[in-house]
Amino acid sequence: MQLRNAPDRWGPVSKLLHWTIVVLIGWLAWLGLTMVDMPTTPAKIDAYALHKSLGLTLLALVTLRLAWRLYAGAAHALSGTPRWQTRIAGITHAGMYVLMFVIPLSGWLFNSASGYPLQWFRQFNLPTLAGQDAMLAQSARLVHEVGVWLLLALLAMHAGAALYHHFVQRDATLRRMLPSIFRKRPRTPAPRRRMEH
């Protein structure tokens, strides 16, 4: 099995990182939107701790994904794809990568400037990025929240483009990133029956 990406398809490592990050972002967004309205109980503290740990996990996975992409290359655009579509896809991907770094780092900065400790699944503490500072915490929180909405908008555009290619243009754009178990195998033609005279 070839782990690296090929010009005409994405390899299994890229697929695994892609879909793991998609699920993680969905979980983080849902958790982030629901935990703020929870009553102040130990469950809310646990929800915030989980959100922070998942955010740090996202930061690590995005770093790994970018490093893997630089090492393993990227699948090329399908033949016949208009140049404007390729440019928009490139800008969208770059924007998503930037935001996937900015969002967890701004959350980390907000946590540091607010004076809270930061742990990864209660296994170890992470260093602070800044001293306690109310103004800095407020700015970092704003960047964090705006960044989430921008990322969700880009993800919606990205998913919409993939579905457009799949259902309207009927090309292999989406299929190239799907795990192998979801890809339809080509049907083998049934053997022709011999005509009896």
Backbone as a ProteinNet text record, in pm:
[ID]
protein_1_A
[PRIMARY]
MQLRNAPDRWGPVSKLLHWTIVVLIGWLAWLGLTMVDMPTTPAKIDAYALHKSLGLTLLALVTLRLAWRLYAGAAHALSGTPRWQTRIAGITHAGMYVLMFVIPLSGWLFNSASGYPLQWFRQFNLPTLAGQDAMLAQSARLVHEVGVWLLLALLAMHAGAALYHHFVQRDATLRRMLPSIFRKRPRTPAPRRRMEH
[TERTIARY]
83.5	0	87.7	60	136.1	75.2	154.8	104.6	104.8	202	211.9	102.8	78.3	-22.2	31.7	-59.4	-24.8	-87.3	-39.5	-96.6	-247.1	-298.8	-440.5	-526.3	-465.5	-545.2	-472.9	-551.3	-496.3	-466.2	-354.1	-314.9	-390.5	-377.5	-452.8	-418.3	-294.5	-257.7	-329	-328.7	-396.6	-546.4	-604.3	-747.3	-779.2	-698.3	-721.3	-712.2	-609	-593.7	-708.3	-747	-855	-984.2	-1027.6	-1157.6	-1153.3	-1039.1	-1025.8	-1038.2	-974.7	-982.1	-1122.4	-1191.7	-1330.7	-1419.1	-1409	-1489.1	-1452.1	-1323.1	-1276.2	-1326.9	-1325.4	-1375.9	-1525.1	-1600.3	-1742.8	-1769.6	-1692.9	-1707.8	-1672.1	-1562.4	-1519.8	-1622.1	-1675.7	-1774.3	-1899.9	-1948	-2067.6	-2042.7	-1928.8	-1896.4	-1880.2	-1812.2	-1789.8	-1918.6	-2015.6	-2142	-2234.8	-2223	-2314.6	-2261	-2129.9	-2076.7	-2092.8	-2100	-2110	-2242.8	-2346.9	-2479.3	-2507.5	-2410.1	-2429.5	-2427.9	-2504.7	-2496	-2358.2	-2319.1	-2186.8	-2184.4	-2142.9	-2134.1	-2004	-1968.4	-1849.9	-1857.9	-1980.8	-1995.4	-1947.8	-1973.4	-1927.7	-1775.6	-1716.7	-1570.5	-1510.3	-1572.5	-1524.4	-1539	-1649	-1671.3	-1564.2	-1531	-1425.5	-1290.7	-1262.7	-1135.8	-1127.2	-1238.6	-1240.6	-1221.6	-1288.5	-1276	-1130.3	-1064.3	-924	-834.9	-857.8	-776.7	-797.9	-922.9	-951.2	-890.3	-891.3	-829.9	-680.1	-613.6	-470.6	-444.5	-534.3	-522.2	-536.3	-632.2	-649.8	-523	-463.2	-340.8	-230.3	-216.7	-113.7	-142.3	-269.1	-304.2	-288.9	-324.3	-308	-160.4	-77.9	66.7	118.3	71.8	112	61.9	-61.6	-117.3	-40.3	-4.7	70.8	209.3	273.4	405.4	396.1	291.7	274.1	249	171	143.4	271.4	356.1	482.7	572.7	565.1	648.7	589.4	458.6	394.9	336.9	338.3	281.5	130.1	69.5	-75.9	-126.7	-248.1	-310.2	-335.3	-315.8	-335.1	-483.1	-516.2	-653.3	-687.6	-813.1	-855	-834.6	-802.6	-784.9	-912.5	-896.8	-1011.9	-1072.5	-1019.3	-1071.1	-1034.5	-1131.2	-1099.9	-999.5	-917	-813.3	-872.6	-988.3	-1047.1	-1092.8	-1138	-1177.1	-1054.6	-946.6	-823.6	-771.9	-779.5	-732.9	-819.4	-952.1	-1042.1	-1018.7	-1000.2	-972.7	-843.6	-741	-613.7	-626.5	-700	-720.8	-800.9	-904.2	-986.8	-905.5	-824.2	-740.7	-641.7	-579.6	-483.7	-553.4	-673.5	-748.9	-785.1	-823.6	-859.2	-737	-623.2	-501.2	-465	-469.9	-436.8	-529.6	-659.6	-756.8	-742.8	-706.3	-689.5	-567.1	-477.5	-369	-409.4	-472.8	-507.5	-607.3	-707.3	-814.1	-761.2	-693	-642.3	-535.9	-451.7	-349.2	-411.2	-516.5	-583.9	-657.3	-710.6	-771.9	-669	-552.8	-441.6	-399.7	-389.7	-352.3	-458	-585.1	-693.7	-687.1	-661.9	-651.6	-535.9	-422.2	-304.2	-328.5	-381.9	-403.8	-513.3	-599.9	-704.7	-655.3	-535.1	-477.5	-519.8	-571.3	-614	-502.6	-491.6	-395.3	-448	-357	-394.8	-335	-423.3	-380	-431.3	-357.2	-401.7	-453.5	-586.8	-654.1	-599	-566.2	-519.1	-391.8	-316.1	-192.2	-71.3	-68.9	43	-1.8	67.8	39.5	120	61.5	131.5	173.3	281.5	327.6	230.4	235.7	153	218	133.4	183.7	199.7	142.2	149.4	111.4	145.8	104.4	-42.6	-94.9	-236.3	-260	-356.5	-382.8	-526	-612	-754.2	-778.4	-708	-726.7	-681.3	-567.9	-517.3	-612.4	-666.7	-761.4	-885.7	-934.3	-1052.8	-1024.7	-909	-873.4	-857.3	-791.2	-770.6	-903.9	-995.1	-1126.9	-1203	-1191.9	-1258.9	-1202.5	-1070.5	-1007	-1052.3	-1058.9	-1099.8	-1241.9	-1333.2	-1473.8	-1497.3	-1438.7	-1454.6	-1389.6	-1274	-1204.7	-1287.8	-1360.4	-1445.2	-1551.7	-1618.5	-1724.9	-1668.7	-1551	-1487.8	-1451.3	-1398.5	-1361	-1484	-1592	-1714	-1767.3	-1755	-1799.8	-1714.4	-1582.7	-1494	-1518.1	-1544.1	-1572.9	-1702.6	-1801.6	-1927.7	-1904.5	-1822.5	-1788.4	-1713.8	-1620.2	-1539.5	-1627.6	-1716.3	-1806	-1903.7	-1954.7	-2046.8	-1981.4	-1856.3	-1784	-1763.2	-1728.9	-1708.6	-1837.9	-1950.1	-2079.3	-2120.1	-2086.9	-2115.6	-2039.9	-1912.4	-1833.1	-1889.5	-1936.1	-1982	-2117.1	-2212.5	-2349.5	-2381.8	-2316.4	-2346.1	-2246	-2119.2	-2018.6	-1985.9	-2020.7	-2001.9	-1857.3	-1763.9	-1624.2	-1572.7	-1442.4	-1383.9	-1329	-1360.2	-1302.4	-1329.6	-1454.7	-1489.7	-1445.4	-1463	-1428.1	-1280.2	-1195.6	-1051.7	-1016.1	-1102.8	-1075.4	-1155.7	-1251.3	-1330.9	-1247.9	-1269.8	-1204	-1242.5	-1156.8	-1176.3	-1307.5	-1354.9	-1477.1	-1600.3	-1591.3	-1704.4	-1697	-1592	-1577.1	-1638.6	-1721.1	-1786.6	-1685.4	-1689.4	-1602.8	-1668.2	-1589.3	-1648.3	-1711.7	-1827.8	-1898.2	-1833.3	-1819.1	-1767.6	-1884.2	-1870.9	-1982.9	-2018.7	-2149.6	-2195.8	-2156.3	-2118.9	-2079.5	-2197	-2168.9	-2274.7	-2315.9	-2443.8	-2493.9	-2478.8	-2439.2	-2425	-2562.2	-2582	-2710.4	-2716.2	-2827.2	-2845.8	-2921.5	-2875.4	-2940.4	-3021.3
-119.5	0	125.4	215.3	339.5	441.7	489.2	584	727.1	757.8	894.8	923.3	1053.3	1093.6	1074.1	1047.8	1035	1152.6	1183.3	1295.9	1284.8	1160.8	1142.9	1102.4	1091.8	1051.7	1089.4	1090.3	1113.7	979.7	972.9	849.6	828.7	710.5	678.5	766.9	811	897.4	1032.1	1090.5	1218.3	1204.3	1094.1	1072.3	1061.3	983.9	966.2	1099.3	1178.4	1308.6	1402.6	1401.9	1489.2	1463.6	1337.8	1307.5	1313.3	1282.2	1297.5	1444.1	1532	1675.5	1728.3	1678.8	1721.3	1688.1	1563.7	1521.1	1603.8	1627.6	1702.7	1846.5	1909.9	2046.9	2050.8	1954.6	1948.8	1932.6	1844.8	1822.1	1948.8	2012.6	2134.8	2247	2262.3	2368.4	2344.7	2221	2188.2	2209.8	2161.9	2175.8	2322.6	2399.9	2540.8	2620.9	2586.2	2659.2	2619.9	2497.7	2451.7	2473.6	2469.5	2473.8	2610.9	2718	2852.5	2873.5	2801.7	2817.4	2715.7	2631.2	2532.1	2599.6	2549.5	2604.1	2577	2661.5	2648.1	2528.4	2416.9	2290.1	2221.8	2112.4	2036.6	1989.2	1965.1	1922.2	2031	2158	2267.9	2277.4	2259.5	2262.4	2150	2032.9	1919.3	1947.2	2013.3	2045.2	2141.2	2243.2	2337.3	2266.5	2177.9	2104.6	2016.5	1951.2	1868	1953.1	2068.5	2159.1	2201.9	2234.2	2276.6	2161.9	2041.8	1926.4	1891.4	1897.2	1870.1	1977.3	2101.4	2209.6	2189.2	2145.4	2116.8	1997.8	1899.6	1785.2	1829.5	1919.2	1973.3	2043.7	2123.8	2195.2	2097.2	1989.4	1889.5	1817.9	1782.1	1709.5	1797.1	1925.5	2016.4	2035	2045	2054.8	1929.8	1813	1686.8	1679.5	1724.3	1718.3	1808.1	1927.6	2016.9	1960.3	1903.7	1843.2	1725.6	1644.4	1529.8	1576.4	1682.4	1733.6	1784.7	1852	1899.1	1782.5	1672.7	1555.9	1470	1445	1348.4	1411.5	1542.8	1608.1	1614.3	1662.8	1676.8	1627.1	1575.5	1532.5	1654.4	1638.4	1748.4	1770.1	1889.7	1916.3	1826.9	1789.3	1703.8	1774.3	1697.1	1752.6	1821.6	1940.3	2015.7	2109.6	2111.6	2203	2346.4	2436.7	2576.9	2637.4	2726.4	2786.3	2863.8	2930.3	3008.1	2917.5	2796	2703.1	2656.2	2631	2589.1	2698.1	2824	2935	2951.2	2943.5	2956.5	2842.7	2720.5	2606.5	2627.2	2680.5	2706.2	2810.2	2918.6	3023.3	2970.3	2890.5	2833.2	2740.4	2655	2564.1	2641.6	2744.2	2824.1	2892.4	2946.6	3011.3	2914.4	2792.4	2693.2	2654.3	2636.2	2603	2714.7	2839.5	2951.7	2953.3	2938.7	2943.9	2824.7	2708.4	2591.2	2604.1	2696.2	2731	2846.3	2947.4	3067.5	3037	2955	2930.5	2862.6	2748.6	2689.7	2774.2	2843.8	2928	3047.7	3106.3	3218	3169	3045.7	2987.9	2965.2	2917.2	2897.5	3031.9	3134.6	3267.1	3324.1	3306.3	3351.9	3283.1	3153.8	3077.9	3128.3	3155.8	3205.5	3344	3434.5	3571.7	3580.4	3479.2	3476.7	3417.6	3359.8	3306.2	3164.2	3091	2953.5	2856.6	2745.4	2641.9	2568.4	2512.2	2440.5	2301.2	2200.5	2061.8	1991.1	1888.2	1804	1673.7	1658.8	1541.1	1500.5	1601.8	1581.4	1497	1497.3	1420.7	1506.7	1629.2	1719.3	1862.7	1955.5	2098.7	2154.8	2252.8	2322.1	2460.5	2513.5	2645.8	2755.7	2867	2981.9	3057.8	3120.6	3200.6	3346.7	3388	3527.2	3533.8	3647	3668.7	3708.8	3713.5	3748.1	3892.4	3912	4043	4043.4	4123	4122.2	4169.4	4272.7	4324.5	4222.8	4160.4	4058.9	3939.9	3902.2	3790.5	3821.8	3945.3	3984.5	3982.8	4031.8	4032.4	3890.3	3805.1	3666.4	3592.6	3621.6	3557	3600.9	3728.5	3778.5	3710.9	3701.5	3634.1	3488.3	3424.5	3284.3	3266.2	3350	3335.2	3370.5	3481.5	3520.1	3416	3365.5	3264.1	3138.8	3098.1	2978.4	2997.1	3113.1	3137	3146.2	3207.1	3212.9	3073.2	2991.5	2855.1	2775	2787.1	2714.3	2759	2889.2	2939	2879.8	2875.4	2817.2	2667.4	2600.3	2457.1	2431.4	2517.7	2503.2	2523.3	2622.5	2643.6	2522.9	2471.6	2357.3	2234.2	2207.8	2092.6	2111.8	2234.2	2262.3	2241.9	2283.7	2264.4	2116	2039.3	1895.3	1826.3	1864.9	1806.3	1848.2	1972.2	2018.8	1934.6	1910.9	1828.4	1686.4	1636	1496.5	1476.8	1566	1544.6	1617.8	1731.7	1809.4	1777.3	1794.5	1765.6	1616.6	1542.5	1397.1	1356.4	1427.1	1389.3	1323.1	1297.2	1217.6	1301.6	1432.4	1519	1467.2	1439.8	1391.2	1246.9	1164	1021.6	1001.8	1091.6	1077.1	1092.2	1160.8	1180.6	1086.2	1014	921	799	744.4	617	509	412.2	308.8	234.2	217.8	139.5	210.9	343.7	418.4	437.5	393.7	411.2	293.8	323.5	218	150.7	21.5	-53.9	-59.7	-49.4	-57.8	-194	-190.4	-315.1	-388.4	-518.5	-598.4	-635.8	-616.5	-646.6	-794.5	-821.7	-960.5	-1027.2	-1153.7	-1224.2	-1235.4	-1215.8	-1223.6	-1369.2	-1386.7	-1520	-1551.4	-1670.4	-1712.2	-1737.8	-1683.3	-1702.7	-1844.2	-1909.8	-2042.6	-2035.7	-2107.5	-2109.9	-2236.6
0	0	0	-90.5	-98.4	-3.4	92.9	192.9	142.3	56.7	7.1	-94.7	-115.5	-214	-354.5	-447	-588.6	-662.8	-784.1	-858.5	-881.3	-887.7	-918.9	-799.1	-679.7	-564.1	-435.3	-324.9	-191.8	-126.7	-55.4	11	141.5	203	324.8	444.2	455.8	568.3	556.8	437.7	416.9	440.9	396	417.2	566.3	637.9	781	855.3	824.9	890.3	852.9	725.2	678.2	753.6	758.3	819.1	970.7	1031	1176	1215	1138.8	1166.5	1143.7	1040.1	1015.4	1135.9	1184.9	1300.3	1423.5	1441.5	1558.2	1556.1	1440.4	1430	1461	1409.1	1439	1587	1650.9	1794.7	1872.7	1836.6	1904.7	1889.4	1767.8	1744.4	1826.4	1827	1905	2054.2	2101.4	2243.4	2281.6	2196.1	2225.3	2231.2	2144.9	2142.5	2257.2	2306.4	2411	2552.2	2570.6	2706.5	2771.4	2691.6	2750.7	2821.3	2779.7	2840	2949.2	2979.3	3085.7	3222.1	3318.1	3454.4	3512.9	3607	3667.1	3760.8	3705.5	3778.3	3739.6	3808.9	3766.3	3621.8	3571.2	3431.8	3335.7	3369.9	3284.8	3286.8	3404.2	3413.9	3330	3335.8	3255.6	3106.3	3068.2	2927	2876.4	2957.7	2918.2	2908.6	3004.1	3001.3	2877	2841.1	2721.1	2596.6	2591.7	2476	2456.7	2565.9	2556.7	2509.1	2562.9	2523.7	2376.9	2332.8	2191.8	2101.8	2147.5	2070.2	2053.4	2160.6	2151.3	2059	2063.2	1973.6	1828.2	1804.2	1669.3	1621.9	1709.1	1673	1634.9	1710.8	1680.4	1548.9	1524.9	1402.6	1278.1	1290.2	1176.6	1144.5	1248.2	1226.7	1155.6	1201.6	1139	995.1	972.6	837.2	741.6	786.3	700.4	671	774.6	754	657.4	670.9	580.6	437.3	423.4	288.5	222.9	299.7	243.4	204.7	282.7	253.5	141.4	150	59.8	-65.7	-76.1	-192.7	-185.2	-291.2	-296	-430	-426.5	-551.7	-640.1	-768.3	-862.5	-889.7	-933.9	-976.9	-1095.2	-1104.7	-1215	-1348.7	-1448.6	-1582.1	-1628.6	-1681.7	-1730	-1627.5	-1504	-1402.2	-1439.7	-1442.9	-1476.8	-1378.9	-1430.6	-1347.3	-1230.1	-1250.2	-1141.6	-1027	-1060.7	-955.4	-876	-947.4	-880.4	-787.5	-832.4	-748.2	-624.4	-642	-526.8	-428.3	-480.7	-393.1	-315.2	-383	-315.4	-206.1	-234.4	-134	-16.6	-46.1	60.1	149.3	88.4	166.6	253.5	195.9	272.4	389.9	364.7	472	583	546.7	648.7	731.7	665.5	740.1	838.6	791.7	879.8	1000.5	976.5	1085.4	1179.4	1126.3	1213.1	1303.9	1271.7	1363.5	1454.8	1396.9	1473.4	1584.8	1556.5	1654.6	1781	1771.7	1896.9	1965.3	1887.2	1950	2021.4	1963.2	2030.7	2154.8	2149.1	2269	2378.4	2339.8	2434.5	2494.8	2408.6	2457	2550.5	2515.8	2602.6	2738.7	2737.5	2862	2947.5	2882.2	2954.4	3012	2929	2973.4	3079.3	3086.3	3188.7	3319.6	3316.8	3439.3	3471.2	3370.7	3394.3	3356.8	3430	3388.7	3266.4	3188.6	3067.5	3071.6	3067.2	3068.4	2944.3	2905	2793.9	2852.4	2854.6	2908.8	3046	3127.1	3264.6	3272.3	3162.6	3159.2	3193.2	3141.3	3169.9	3145.3	3209.4	3192.8	3076.6	3009.4	2902.6	2950.2	2893.7	2938.6	2896.2	2967.5	2931.3	2815.9	2735	2623.6	2661.2	2773.1	2817.7	2964.6	3026.2	3164	3170	3291.1	3308.2	3264.8	3173.7	3115.4	3063	3125.9	3091.5	2948.1	2904.2	2767.8	2663.6	2689.2	2597.9	2591.7	2706.5	2710.8	2628.1	2638.5	2563.1	2412.7	2372.9	2230.6	2178	2255.9	2214.1	2202.2	2293.7	2287	2162.1	2127.5	2007	1882.2	1874.7	1760.5	1753.7	1869	1876.1	1823.6	1869.9	1831.3	1684.7	1638.7	1498.1	1407.8	1449.8	1371.3	1352.2	1456.5	1446.8	1339.3	1339.7	1241.1	1099.7	1086.8	954.5	905	995.8	957.5	917.5	992.7	958.7	822.2	792.1	660.7	549.1	568.7	466.9	451.3	563.8	556.2	479.5	500.5	426.4	277	240.5	100.1	43.4	120.1	78.2	56.4	152.5	139.7	24.4	9.6	-100.3	-236.1	-249.5	-375.7	-403.9	-298.3	-316.4	-360.6	-299.3	-336.5	-478.1	-514.6	-650.9	-753.5	-725.2	-816.5	-824.7	-709.9	-705.4	-773.7	-743.5	-791	-921.4	-947.4	-1067.6	-1178	-1146.9	-1248.7	-1259.7	-1155.7	-1154.4	-1184.4	-1121.2	-1138.4	-1010.6	-1004.5	-895.6	-781.3	-777.2	-674.3	-533.9	-502.8	-369	-348.3	-448.3	-435.3	-404.3	-452.2	-427	-279.6	-202.1	-59.9	29.2	-27.7	52.8	90.3	211.4	245	145.2	129.2	27	43.4	166.2	188.7	133.5	112.3	59.5	-91.5	-152.5	-296.4	-368.8	-467.7	-544.3	-635.4	-633.3	-724.6	-862	-965.4	-1099.4	-1121.6	-1181.8	-1208.5	-1325.3	-1307.6	-1418.1	-1508	-1636.7	-1725.9	-1722.5	-1726.2	-1725.7	-1856.2	-1850	-1974.8	-2069.7	-2196.9	-2297.8	-2318.9	-2332.5	-2360.3	-2509.8	-2535.4	-2675.5	-2734.5	-2848.3	-2917.1	-2974.8	-2944.7	-2998.5	-3130.2	-3226.8	-3358.8	-3373
[MASK]
+++++++++++++++++++++++++++++++++++++++++++++++++++++++++++++++++++++++++++++++++++++++++++++++++++++++++++++++++++++++++++++++++++++++++++++++++++++++++++++++++++++++++++++++++++++++++++++++++++++

